[in-house]
Amino acid sequence: MDRDIRTTERARRWPARPAVGFLHPLEVLKDGELDPAEKREILAAWASDASAVEHRPSQRWLLGTPAPVPLSEVLSALSRLDRDSFS
């Protein structure tokens, strides 16, 4: 039951996309309330071509975040998540 409440609260906190409220991909990794699958979902959305900045393919700007970040930083966070998950 507690898990359902947390999930509902998180959905309200990120109404448009799951990464709303994060400034940088490393903040996703540091969020203690997210499990690895949730972190992966957010980072994958951030890395997606749907978040690419027009005329700047190496940048990703996820709806709800204040500024674009380099795709390399998003991919680095995904790699770090994999290392941490399988350690």
N, C-alpha and C positions, 0 to 999 in steps of 0.2 A: 504494500500500500504506500509506504513512504516513497518508493521509487516512482510510482505513478504521479505523486504530487510534485516531485522534483522535475519530472519530465514535462508536466503541464506548466510549471513555473518557467522552465527554460523556453518552452514554446512561446510563452507570452513575452519573454525578454527578447526573443529574436523573431519578430513577426514576419519579416519578409524572407529571410534566408538565415541559416543557422550561424553564420559568422558575424552577424550584427553585434557590435559592441567590442570586437577585437580590433586592435590597431595593427597587429603584426602576427604572422603565423606562429612565432615562438610563444605568444600569449595563449594560443590554443593548447600548445603542449604543456604549459604550466598550469592550466585550469584543473584544479583538483576535483571539480564536480563532474567532469566529463570522463567517460570510460574511453578506452582506446578506439572502439568502433565509432563513437561520436566524434572524437578528434579526427579520425580518418575521413569521416563524412564531410566535416567542415573544411579540412585541408583539400580534399578532392574537389569540392565545389569551388574553392579559391583557385585551384590550379586549372580548372576547366577552361576550355576555349571560350565558353560563354561569358567568362569574366575577363577576357582579353581586352586590353585598351586599344581602341581603333588607332591604326597607324603606329602602334608601339607593341608589337607582338611579344616582346619580352617582359611586359608589365601585366599584372593582373589587378583588377579593381573590383572587389566583391561588393555588391550592393549592401549599403549600410556601414561600410568602413570609410574612414575619412580621406584616404588617399591610396593610390596604387602602390603595389610593392613588386619588386622583381620576382618573376616566376622562379628564378633560381633559389630564392629564399623560401618560397612555398615548397618546392621540391626537396630542399634541404630539411625542412621540418618534417615532411613525410618520411624521408629516409631515417631521420632521428627517431621518429615514432616506431618505425619498423625495428630499429636496433634495440630500442628500449623494451619493446613488446616481446622480442625473442631472446632477451638476455636472461 
